[in-house]
């Protein structure tokens, strides 16, 4: 499919008025698809997609069409957050990018991962500032913000 067709499809009116959330991790196979599933259900009910940033491993890579499509981007690690902010700046696009600070140690649909996403998304969404240090998974400390 051509980029123009993909861009037109990204604006398909039949998607409804649901918030469009792009969930991003390294390969787009474990954490971000789980996040996309969680955020597509109650109580969130978002229109979600999952993708990866790794050119080497991602089956579906984050690109400018997906960034255009999304109203909000949810990433799993601070490195993802930094790369996405750069990609958006390079494309002269401004969108919220949230970092859930979830390490790459969970299986697809892991119950603990689902719990973390469900609990941390509303907390991170309501933080007014950008994260500078990730949550310490050893002592389960919260994310540190500026």
N, C-alpha and C positions, 0 to 999 in steps of 0.2 A: 504494500500500500504506500502511496506517495505521501510525503510529508504534508502537502496541502490537503489531501483526503483525511489524514489523521487529525490535522488541526480542525477541519470542519466537523469531523466526528466527535472531537473533544467538546464541541459546543452543541451537540445534539440536544434539542429541546425536550426530548422524551426522557431525559435523565431526571427531570423534576427539579425541585428547589432544594434538594438535599445538599448539605455541605459536602464538598468534594475533598477527600483527605487522601493524600499519597503517603503511604507508609514505606519507609526506607531502612534497609540494613545493608550489610555487605553484599550478600549474594541474592537477597530477595527470596529466600527459600524457607526460612524457619521463623525468625522473629517478625519480620514485616508482614508476611502473609497471616500470621497469627494475630498481629495487631489489626490488620485490615478486617479480619473476621470479627474480632471483638468489637471494633468501632462501628461495624455495620449493623450490629444488633442493639437491642434495648440496653441501656437507656440512651445510647448515642444516635443510632439510626443514620449514619453517614453513608454516602456513596464513596466506596473505598477502592483503592488499587494498591498493589505491592510491587516494589521494584528494588533492585540492588545497585550499588554504586561501583562494585568491582567489575572492571572490564574483563577480567580473567575468569570470574566465576558466575556472574549474574546471568540468569536465563532471560530476564526482562531487565534491561538497563534503564536507569534514570536518564531521561533525555529532555530536550527543551519542550517537546509536545506534552509529556507528562507534567512537567513543571507549569506549563501554560494551563493545563486542565485543572490542576489542584487549586483549591481555595486555601489549603493549609497543608503543611508537610510535617509528618511525625517521623523522627529518626530515632535510632536506638542508642547511638553513642556520640560523644562530643566530636570525634573525628568526622563522623557523617555530617553533623551539624555544621562544622567548619567548611567542609567541601560543598555542601548544599548552599550555604550562604555565599560562597564564592561563585558557584554556578549561577545563582540568581543575580548577583551583582554583574557578572559578565553578560548576562542577557538583559540587563537593565529592568529586572522584575523585582517587585517587593511583595513578599508573602510571609506570613508567620511560619517559622520553622521551630518546632518543639523537639527537645531532646529528652527522651525518657530514661537515658542512662542505664540501659539494659545490656549486660555483657553477653557475648556470644557463647552461651553455655547451656542453652535450653533446646529441647526437641520441639518440633512443630506441634502446636496445640498443647504444649506442656501445661498442666493445670497451674503450676506456680507462675509460669509466664503469663497466663491468662489473668491470674490474680493481680500480678504486678501492673500489667497494662490497664486493667480496670480501675485500680486504685490510683496509679500515678498520673494517668492522662488528665483527670480533672485538676489535680494539684498543679501540674506543670502548665496547663492551659491558663490557670489563674495567676501565675507568677508574672509580675510586671516587667521583669528584667531578664537578661540573657545569662545562661549558665556559664560558669567558668571552670568548675570542677565537678566531676561526676559523683554520683552517689557511691559511697564506699560499700560494696556488697558484703565485705567481711563483717562489719558491725552494723550494716543496714542504716547508715547515716543518710540524712536527706541530701539533696543536691545543694550546692553552695552557689549563691547568686551574687552579682555585683550590687 
